[in-house]
Amino acid sequence: MTSPREGGWRRAGSAVAGFWRRSLRLRVVGSTVALTSLAIGLTGWALLAQVADGLAEARSTSAVAEARAGFDRVRAQLETTAVADAAAASEAVAQIVDSLTQSGQGEGRYDVVVAGPLGEPGEPSPVRSSGNVAASAIPEDLVESVGGSDGLFWRFAEIPVTGGETRPVVVVGSRLDVPSTGDDYGIYYVFSTADQQATLNLVRNALALAGLAMIVMVAGVALVMSRQVLEPVRLARRTAERFAAGHLEQRMHVRGEDDLARLSESFNQMAASLQSQIARLENLSKLQQRFVSDVSHELRTPLTTIKMAGDVLHEARSGWDPSTARAAELLHRELQRFEELLADLMDLSRFDAGAAQLELEPVDLAEVARRVVDDPVLSRKHIDVRVVGANRPVVTEADLRRVDRVLRNLVANAAAYSRSKDVVVTVAQNSDCVSLSVRDHGVGLTSEESLRVFDRFWRADPARAAGGTGLGLSIARGDARLHGGDLRVGSVAGRGTDFVLTLPKPGGDAKQPALEPMREPGDG
């Protein structure tokens, strides 16, 4: 179970991630700062490594040279000093080392540790240890090297001092021979590297401060540059949003003669062209709507008269010769089609004029779906209809005539164009809306055909056309939207087509339909 603190961190992280995705300026500045920090960090690390190597090499070189000189002085003094036994030799070595130690300590340069004689059983005891340096502080590998062979050896080390602290040093060691007794001693010069470490810390702090200052300056420069570059883009976005919202007079301000200014000019030219095209299309649409409305009204009266005459001729056809009777039947059928077309045009003109009215009443979509099984169009085509989900009421407030017309239009289209031998009608509901689906398993529609299927006077492949005006689906969607719902289509070529009618319940909406149209495999 997530704690409140974890939930708060997650919300904060989501907010930051969302701001990162939305803000181009933040991404530009952040990426610039990140890359600059990486470059400065790598450069500083390389410089610091070079400085550290240089300081270490200089200190080790000077320490070895100074220790070598000290070893030579000790050997020279021992050669001129006569000693009779090991105790006297140790005393002589101690006296000689005391003078060197006092000189080194006085100048603050080094400490000296002498151990021996070497080669005796047990741990060699120290002869002299200066300052706070103990013989046990000398690195073991250096002690082994000095005791094992002649020569001069050195190491960097961290040695303990009084108080439990450690200090960085360079330890230089060599084996010292006493000619008169033949004893060997290990002598070690301990040079402090505190000054070099302080210098290195100073360089590190200077590089860190300089790098931080450079990062801050780069962030400021990136912010200023991104503002100069992205501000026109942001203005273009805002202008495009207002243009898309219907404010076709919006234009961008053109400043200067650079690429952004030319972009603004191109945008304004595009906007002017779109405005002109949209205005022309709106005028054409208005002319078309007015033409349809005028024609449908003007044809209504003469069509009524012609239909009355056609009905009289159709009823009297039994007393005529076969050819005349056939002509009367054809006249009657075409007048019916003409009347249906005129009714469709009248409905379209009402939709365009906003004059369509609903006669609301409680409608059970399950009952409407059950009635569609008896549609004579399906019987003539020998199509099997299966109704799913109609075993319980699915009720909403709707115009029964329009809902029945939508359903019969969808079923008639499935029978006429799908080449399917079965149709599935499904009804469902949720707390906000009711949905009705009509699905066939025929040839289906392509993605382009699915986009145009609700266009007026549009039909799919004419070779599949079986009459009709191309207005049925447009009127069906108009009926659905008049209720505050929608009519959507889903289709997969070769697998069939699925139309879904969604109507809101009283007080609800159709944003979350109870059914979804079929989709291509892999679609979200």
C-alpha positions as CSV (number, residue, x, y, z in Angstrom):
1,M,0.0,0.0,0.0
2,T,1.4,3.4,-1.0
3,S,2.1,5.8,1.8
4,P,1.1,9.5,1.6
5,R,4.7,10.5,1.3
6,E,5.3,8.1,-1.6
7,G,2.1,9.3,-3.3
8,G,3.3,12.9,-2.9
9,W,6.6,12.1,-4.4
10,R,5.0,10.3,-7.3
11,R,2.6,13.2,-8.0
12,A,5.6,15.6,-7.8
13,G,7.6,13.4,-10.2
14,S,4.6,13.2,-12.6
15,A,4.2,17.0,-12.5
16,V,7.9,17.5,-13.3
17,A,7.9,15.0,-16.1
18,G,4.7,16.6,-17.6
19,F,6.3,20.0,-17.4
20,W,9.5,18.6,-19.1
21,R,7.4,17.2,-21.9
22,R,5.4,20.4,-22.4
23,S,8.2,22.9,-22.1
24,L,10.6,23.1,-25.1
25,R,12.5,25.9,-23.4
26,L,13.1,23.7,-20.3
27,R,14.4,20.9,-22.4
28,V,16.7,23.1,-24.4
29,V,18.2,24.8,-21.3
30,G,18.3,21.5,-19.3
31,S,20.1,19.7,-22.1
32,T,22.5,22.5,-22.6
33,V,23.3,22.7,-18.9
34,A,23.7,18.9,-18.7
35,L,26.0,18.6,-21.7
36,T,28.0,21.7,-20.4
37,S,28.3,20.2,-17.0
38,L,29.5,16.9,-18.4
39,A,32.1,18.7,-20.6
40,I,33.3,20.9,-17.7
41,G,33.4,17.9,-15.4
42,L,35.5,15.8,-17.8
43,T,37.8,18.8,-18.5
44,G,38.2,19.6,-14.8
45,W,38.9,16.0,-13.9
46,A,41.6,15.8,-16.6
47,L,43.2,19.0,-15.5
48,L,43.1,18.0,-11.8
49,A,44.6,14.7,-12.6
50,Q,47.5,16.4,-14.5
51,V,48.1,18.9,-11.7
52,A,48.0,16.1,-9.1
53,D,50.5,14.0,-11.2
54,G,52.7,17.0,-11.6
55,L,52.7,17.9,-7.9
56,A,53.3,14.3,-6.9
57,E,56.2,13.9,-9.4
58,A,57.8,17.1,-8.3
59,R,57.5,16.2,-4.6
60,S,58.8,12.7,-5.1
61,T,61.7,13.9,-7.2
62,S,62.8,16.5,-4.6
63,A,62.3,14.1,-1.7
64,V,64.4,11.4,-3.3
65,A,67.1,13.9,-4.2
66,E,67.2,15.3,-0.7
67,A,67.1,11.8,0.9
68,R,69.9,10.6,-1.3
69,A,72.1,13.5,-0.2
70,G,71.2,12.7,3.4
71,F,72.1,9.1,3.0
72,D,75.5,10.1,1.4
73,R,76.3,12.4,4.4
74,V,75.4,9.6,6.9
75,R,77.6,7.1,5.1
76,A,80.5,9.6,4.9
77,Q,80.3,10.3,8.6
78,L,80.1,6.6,9.5
79,E,83.2,5.9,7.4
80,T,85.2,8.4,9.5
81,T,83.8,7.2,12.8
82,A,85.6,4.4,14.6
83,V,83.2,2.1,16.6
84,A,84.1,-1.1,18.4
85,D,80.8,-3.0,18.7
86,A,77.2,-2.9,17.8
87,A,76.2,-0.7,20.7
88,A,78.7,1.9,19.8
89,A,77.6,1.7,16.2
90,S,74.0,2.3,17.1
91,E,75.1,5.2,19.3
92,A,77.1,6.7,16.5
93,V,74.2,6.2,14.0
94,A,71.9,7.9,16.5
95,Q,74.1,10.9,16.9
96,I,74.6,11.4,13.2
97,V,70.8,11.0,12.6
98,D,70.0,13.4,15.4
99,S,71.9,16.2,13.7
100,L,70.1,15.5,10.4
101,T,66.7,15.2,12.2
102,Q,67.2,18.5,14.1
103,S,68.1,20.2,10.8
104,G,65.1,18.7,8.9
105,Q,62.7,19.5,11.7
106,G,64.0,23.0,12.1
107,E,63.2,23.7,8.5
108,G,59.9,21.7,8.7
109,R,60.9,19.5,5.8
110,Y,61.1,15.9,7.0
111,D,61.3,13.4,9.9
112,V,63.8,10.5,10.1
113,V,63.3,6.9,11.4
114,V,66.2,4.5,11.9
115,A,65.7,0.8,12.6
116,G,68.3,-1.9,13.2
117,P,70.5,-3.6,13.2
118,L,68.8,-5.5,10.4
119,G,68.9,-9.3,10.1
120,E,68.6,-10.0,13.9
121,P,66.0,-12.4,15.1
122,G,62.7,-10.8,16.0
123,E,61.3,-7.4,15.2
124,P,64.1,-4.8,14.6
125,S,64.0,-2.2,17.4
126,P,64.1,1.5,16.5
127,V,67.4,3.3,17.1
128,R,65.8,6.7,16.7
129,S,62.4,8.1,15.6
130,S,61.9,11.8,15.2
131,G,58.8,13.8,15.7
132,N,55.5,11.9,15.9
133,V,56.5,9.2,13.4
134,A,56.9,5.7,14.8
135,A,58.8,2.9,13.2
136,S,55.6,0.9,12.8
137,A,54.2,3.6,10.6
138,I,56.7,2.8,7.8
139,P,54.9,0.8,5.0
140,E,55.7,-2.9,5.3
141,D,56.5,-3.3,1.6
142,L,59.1,-0.5,1.9
143,V,60.7,-2.1,4.9
144,E,60.9,-5.4,3.1
145,S,62.5,-3.7,0.0
146,V,65.1,-1.9,2.2
147,G,65.9,-5.0,4.1
148,G,66.2,-7.2,1.1
149,S,68.5,-5.3,-1.2
150,D,70.7,-2.3,-1.6
151,G,69.4,0.8,-3.2
152,L,67.0,3.6,-2.6
153,F,63.3,3.0,-2.4
154,W,60.3,5.3,-1.9
155,R,56.5,5.2,-1.5
156,F,53.6,7.6,-1.1
157,A,51.7,6.7,2.1
158,E,49.3,7.8,4.7
159,I,50.9,7.6,8.2
160,P,49.3,8.0,11.6
161,V,50.3,10.8,13.9
162,T,49.4,11.7,17.4
163,G,45.7,12.2,18.0
164,G,44.7,9.4,15.6
165,E,45.0,11.5,12.5
166,T,46.8,10.7,9.4
167,R,48.9,12.8,7.0
168,P,50.1,12.2,3.4
169,V,53.8,11.7,3.1
170,V,56.6,10.5,0.8
171,V,58.7,7.9,2.6
172,V,62.3,7.3,1.2
173,G,64.3,4.5,2.6
174,S,67.7,2.9,2.1
175,R,70.0,0.4,3.9
176,L,72.9,1.9,5.8
177,D,76.1,-0.2,6.3
178,V,78.5,0.4,9.3
179,P,81.9,-0.7,7.9
180,S,83.6,-1.2,11.3
181,T,81.0,-3.7,12.6
182,G,79.3,-4.9,9.5
183,D,75.8,-4.2,10.8
184,D,73.0,-2.9,8.6
185,Y,70.4,-0.3,9.5
186,G,67.3,0.8,7.8
187,I,67.0,4.6,7.5
188,Y,63.8,6.3,6.3
189,Y,63.2,9.9,5.4
190,V,59.5,10.9,5.9
191,F,58.6,14.0,3.8
192,S,55.3,15.6,4.3
193,T,53.1,16.3,1.2
194,A,50.7,18.6,3.1
195,D,51.7,21.6,1.0
196,Q,51.1,19.7,-2.2
197,Q,47.8,18.5,-0.9
198,A,46.8,22.0,0.1
199,T,47.8,23.2,-3.4
200,L,45.8,20.4,-5.0
201,N,42.7,21.3,-2.8
202,L,43.1,24.9,-3.8
203,V,43.2,24.0,-7.5
204,R,40.2,21.6,-7.0
205,N,38.1,24.3,-5.3
206,A,39.1,26.9,-7.9
207,L,38.1,24.5,-10.7
208,A,34.8,23.7,-9.0
209,L,33.9,27.3,-8.5
210,A,35.0,28.2,-12.1
211,G,33.0,25.3,-13.4
212,L,29.9,26.2,-11.4
213,A,30.2,29.8,-12.5
214,M,30.5,28.7,-16.2
215,I,27.5,26.4,-15.9
216,V,25.4,29.3,-14.4
217,M,26.6,31.5,-17.3
218,V,25.9,28.9,-19.9
219,A,22.4,28.3,-18.4
220,G,21.8,32.1,-18.6
221,V,23.0,32.2,-22.2
222,A,20.9,29.2,-23.1
223,L,17.8,30.8,-21.5
224,V,18.3,34.0,-23.3
225,M,19.0,32.3,-26.6
226,S,16.0,29.9,-26.2
227,R,13.8,32.9,-25.4
228,Q,14.9,34.7,-28.6
229,V,14.4,31.6,-30.7
230,L,11.3,30.0,-29.1
231,E,9.3,33.2,-28.4
232,P,8.3,33.6,-32.1
233,V,7.5,29.9,-32.2
234,R,5.3,30.2,-29.2
235,L,3.6,33.2,-30.7
236,A,3.1,31.2,-33.9
237,R,1.5,28.4,-31.8
238,R,-0.8,30.8,-30.1
239,T,-1.8,32.3,-33.4
240,A,-2.4,28.9,-34.9
241,E,-4.6,27.9,-32.0
242,R,-6.7,31.0,-32.3
243,F,-6.8,30.4,-36.1
244,A,-8.0,26.8,-35.5
245,A,-10.6,28.1,-33.0
246,G,-12.2,30.0,-35.8
247,H,-10.6,33.4,-35.5
248,L,-9.5,33.5,-39.2
249,E,-8.3,37.1,-39.1
250,Q,-5.4,36.2,-36.7
251,R,-2.0,37.0,-38.1
252,M,1.6,36.9,-36.8
253,H,3.7,40.1,-36.4
254,V,6.6,40.2,-38.8
255,R,9.8,41.6,-37.3
256,G,13.1,41.8,-39.1
257,E,14.3,39.9,-42.2
258,D,15.7,36.7,-40.7
259,D,14.4,33.1,-40.9
260,L,11.8,33.6,-38.2
261,A,10.5,36.7,-40.0
262,R,10.2,34.7,-43.2
263,L,8.4,31.9,-41.2
264,S,5.9,34.5,-39.9
265,E,5.4,35.8,-43.5
266,S,4.8,32.2,-44.8
267,F,2.4,31.6,-41.9
268,N,0.4,34.7,-42.7
269,Q,0.3,33.8,-46.4
270,M,-0.9,30.3,-45.5
271,A,-3.5,31.8,-43.1
272,A,-4.8,34.2,-45.7
273,S,-5.0,31.4,-48.3
274,L,-6.9,29.1,-45.8
275,Q,-9.2,32.0,-44.9
276,S,-10.0,32.6,-48.5
277,Q,-10.6,28.9,-49.2
278,I,-12.7,28.4,-46.1
279,A,-14.8,31.5,-47.0
280,R,-15.3,30.2,-50.5
281,L,-16.3,26.7,-49.2
282,E,-18.7,28.3,-46.7
283,N,-20.3,30.2,-49.5
284,L,-20.6,27.1,-51.6
285,S,-22.0,25.2,-48.7
286,K,-24.6,27.9,-48.0
287,L,-25.5,28.0,-51.7
288,Q,-25.8,24.2,-51.7
289,Q,-27.9,24.2,-48.6
290,R,-30.2,26.9,-49.9
291,F,-30.5,25.1,-53.3
292,V,-31.4,21.8,-51.6
293,S,-34.0,23.6,-49.3
294,D,-35.5,25.6,-52.2
295,V,-35.6,22.6,-54.6
296,S,-37.2,20.3,-51.9
297,H,-39.8,22.8,-51.1
298,E,-40.6,23.7,-54.7
299,L,-40.9,20.1,-55.7
300,R,-43.1,19.1,-52.9
301,T,-46.4,20.5,-54.4
302,P,-45.9,19.2,-58.0
303,L,-44.7,15.8,-56.7
304,T,-47.9,15.5,-54.5
305,T,-50.0,16.1,-57.6
306,I,-48.0,13.7,-59.8
307,K,-48.1,11.0,-57.1
308,M,-51.9,11.3,-56.7
309,A,-52.2,10.8,-60.5
310,G,-49.7,8.0,-60.4
311,D,-51.7,6.3,-57.6
312,V,-54.9,6.5,-59.7
313,L,-53.1,5.0,-62.7
314,H,-51.5,2.2,-60.5
315,E,-54.9,1.2,-59.1
316,A,-56.4,1.0,-62.6
317,R,-53.6,-0.9,-64.2
318,S,-55.5,-4.2,-64.0
319,G,-57.8,-3.2,-66.9
320,W,-55.0,-2.2,-69.3
321,D,-52.7,-4.1,-71.6
322,P,-49.6,-5.6,-70.1
323,S,-47.2,-3.0,-71.4
324,T,-49.3,-0.1,-70.1
325,A,-49.8,-1.8,-66.7
326,R,-46.0,-2.4,-66.5
327,A,-45.5,1.3,-67.2
328,A,-47.9,2.2,-64.4
329,E,-46.1,0.0,-62.0
330,L,-42.7,1.5,-62.9
331,L,-44.2,5.0,-62.6
332,H,-45.5,4.2,-59.1
333,R,-42.2,2.7,-57.9
334,E,-40.1,5.6,-59.2
335,L,-42.5,8.1,-57.7
336,Q,-42.1,6.4,-54.3
337,R,-38.3,6.7,-54.7
338,F,-38.7,10.3,-55.7
339,E,-40.8,10.9,-52.6
340,E,-38.2,9.2,-50.4
341,L,-35.5,11.3,-51.9
342,L,-37.5,14.5,-51.4
343,A,-38.1,13.5,-47.8
344,D,-34.4,13.0,-47.3
345,L,-33.6,16.4,-48.8
346,M,-36.2,18.0,-46.6
347,D,-34.6,16.4,-43.5
348,L,-31.2,17.6,-44.6
349,S,-32.5,21.1,-45.1
350,R,-34.0,21.0,-41.6
351,F,-30.7,19.9,-40.1
352,D,-28.8,22.6,-42.0
353,A,-31.3,25.3,-40.8
354,G,-31.4,24.0,-37.2
355,A,-35.1,23.5,-37.5
356,A,-35.2,19.7,-36.8
357,Q,-37.3,18.8,-33.8
358,L,-37.5,15.8,-31.5
359,E,-40.6,14.2,-30.2
360,L,-39.1,12.6,-27.1
361,E,-40.7,9.6,-25.3
362,P,-39.3,6.5,-23.5
363,V,-37.8,4.2,-26.1
364,D,-36.6,0.7,-25.4
365,L,-33.7,0.0,-27.8
366,A,-34.0,-3.7,-27.0
367,E,-37.6,-3.8,-28.4
368,V,-36.5,-1.7,-31.4
369,A,-33.7,-4.2,-32.0
370,R,-36.1,-7.2,-31.8
371,R,-38.4,-5.7,-34.3
372,V,-35.7,-5.4,-36.9
373,V,-35.7,-9.2,-37.3
374,D,-39.0,-8.9,-39.1
375,D,-37.7,-6.3,-41.7
376,P,-38.8,-7.5,-45.2
377,V,-35.5,-6.3,-46.7
378,L,-33.7,-9.0,-44.7
379,S,-36.2,-11.6,-45.6
380,R,-35.8,-10.9,-49.3
381,K,-32.0,-11.1,-49.1
382,H,-32.2,-14.3,-46.9
383,I,-30.0,-12.7,-44.3
384,D,-29.9,-14.2,-40.8
385,V,-30.2,-11.6,-38.0
386,R,-29.0,-12.3,-34.5
387,V,-30.0,-10.0,-31.6
388,V,-27.6,-9.8,-28.6
389,G,-28.4,-8.1,-25.2
390,A,-32.1,-7.6,-25.9
391,N,-33.2,-9.8,-23.0
392,R,-33.7,-6.9,-20.7
393,P,-34.9,-3.3,-21.2
394,V,-32.5,-0.7,-22.5
395,V,-34.5,2.5,-22.1
396,T,-33.7,6.2,-22.8
397,E,-35.6,9.3,-23.9
398,A,-35.6,9.5,-27.7
399,D,-37.6,10.1,-30.8
400,L,-38.8,6.7,-31.7
401,R,-39.4,7.5,-35.4
402,R,-35.9,8.7,-35.9
403,V,-34.2,5.9,-33.9
404,D,-36.2,3.3,-35.9
405,R,-35.2,5.0,-39.1
406,V,-31.5,4.9,-38.1
407,L,-31.7,1.2,-37.3
408,R,-33.5,0.3,-40.4
409,N,-31.1,2.4,-42.5
410,L,-28.2,0.5,-41.0
411,V,-29.8,-2.9,-41.5
412,A,-30.8,-2.0,-45.1
413,N,-27.2,-0.9,-45.9
414,A,-25.9,-4.2,-44.5
415,A,-28.3,-6.1,-46.6
416,A,-27.6,-4.1,-49.8
417,Y,-23.8,-3.6,-49.7
418,S,-22.1,-5.9,-47.3
419,R,-22.5,-9.2,-49.2
420,S,-22.8,-10.8,-45.7
421,K,-25.3,-13.6,-44.9
422,D,-25.6,-12.7,-41.3
423,V,-26.0,-9.5,-39.3
424,V,-25.5,-9.1,-35.5
425,V,-27.5,-6.4,-33.7
426,T,-26.2,-5.7,-30.1
427,V,-27.7,-3.4,-27.5
428,A,-26.0,-2.4,-24.3
429,Q,-26.1,0.4,-21.7
430,N,-24.2,2.0,-18.9
431,S,-25.0,4.7,-16.3
432,D,-24.8,7.5,-18.9
433,C,-25.9,6.2,-22.2
434,V,-27.3,3.4,-24.4
435,S,-25.7,1.9,-27.5
436,L,-26.8,-0.2,-30.4
437,S,-24.5,-1.9,-32.8
438,V,-25.2,-3.3,-36.3
439,R,-22.4,-5.5,-37.5
440,D,-22.1,-7.5,-40.7
441,H,-19.3,-10.0,-41.7
442,G,-19.0,-8.9,-45.3
443,V,-16.5,-7.2,-47.5
444,G,-15.9,-4.2,-45.1
445,L,-14.6,-0.8,-45.9
446,T,-11.1,0.6,-46.4
447,S,-9.8,3.3,-44.0
448,E,-10.5,6.0,-46.7
449,E,-14.0,4.7,-47.2
450,S,-14.7,4.7,-43.5
451,L,-13.7,8.4,-43.3
452,R,-16.2,9.3,-46.1
453,V,-19.1,6.9,-45.4
454,F,-21.1,9.7,-43.7
455,D,-20.6,12.2,-46.5
456,R,-23.7,13.3,-48.4
457,F,-24.4,11.7,-51.8
458,W,-21.3,9.5,-51.3
459,R,-21.3,5.7,-51.9
460,A,-18.6,3.1,-51.9
461,D,-17.6,1.1,-55.0
462,P,-20.3,1.8,-57.6
463,A,-20.1,-1.8,-58.6
464,R,-21.5,-2.7,-55.2
465,A,-24.2,-0.1,-55.3
466,A,-27.8,-1.3,-55.3
467,G,-29.8,1.8,-55.6
468,G,-30.1,4.5,-52.9
469,T,-29.2,8.1,-52.9
470,G,-26.1,8.2,-50.6
471,L,-28.0,10.3,-48.0
472,G,-29.1,7.6,-45.6
473,L,-26.0,7.5,-43.4
474,S,-25.7,11.3,-43.4
475,I,-29.3,11.6,-42.2
476,A,-28.8,8.8,-39.6
477,R,-25.8,10.6,-38.1
478,G,-27.8,13.8,-38.1
479,D,-30.6,12.0,-36.2
480,A,-28.0,10.7,-33.7
481,R,-26.4,14.0,-33.1
482,L,-29.8,15.7,-32.8
483,H,-30.3,13.5,-29.7
484,G,-26.9,14.6,-28.3
485,G,-25.4,11.2,-29.3
486,D,-23.3,10.0,-32.2
487,L,-23.1,7.3,-34.9
488,R,-19.7,5.9,-35.5
489,V,-18.3,3.2,-37.8
490,G,-15.6,0.7,-37.5
491,S,-14.5,-1.6,-40.4
492,V,-11.8,-4.0,-41.4
493,A,-11.6,-4.8,-45.1
494,G,-12.6,-8.5,-45.7
495,R,-14.0,-8.9,-42.1
496,G,-17.1,-6.7,-42.1
497,T,-18.4,-3.3,-40.9
498,D,-19.7,-2.2,-37.5
499,F,-22.0,0.8,-37.0
500,V,-22.6,1.9,-33.4
501,L,-25.4,4.3,-32.4
502,T,-25.0,5.9,-29.0
503,L,-27.7,8.0,-27.3
504,P,-27.4,9.7,-23.9
505,K,-29.7,8.8,-21.0
506,P,-31.6,11.7,-19.3
507,G,-28.9,13.7,-17.4
508,G,-26.1,11.7,-19.0
509,D,-23.8,12.0,-22.0
510,A,-22.4,9.9,-24.8
511,K,-18.7,10.4,-24.1
512,Q,-18.2,6.9,-22.7
513,P,-20.3,4.7,-25.1
514,A,-21.5,1.3,-23.9
515,L,-20.2,-0.3,-27.1
516,E,-17.2,0.4,-29.3
517,P,-16.9,-0.2,-33.1
518,M,-14.6,-3.0,-34.3
519,R,-11.0,-1.9,-35.0
520,E,-8.1,-3.0,-37.0
521,P,-5.8,-5.4,-35.1
522,G,-3.2,-3.4,-33.3
523,D,-5.2,-0.2,-33.1
524,G,-5.4,1.5,-29.7
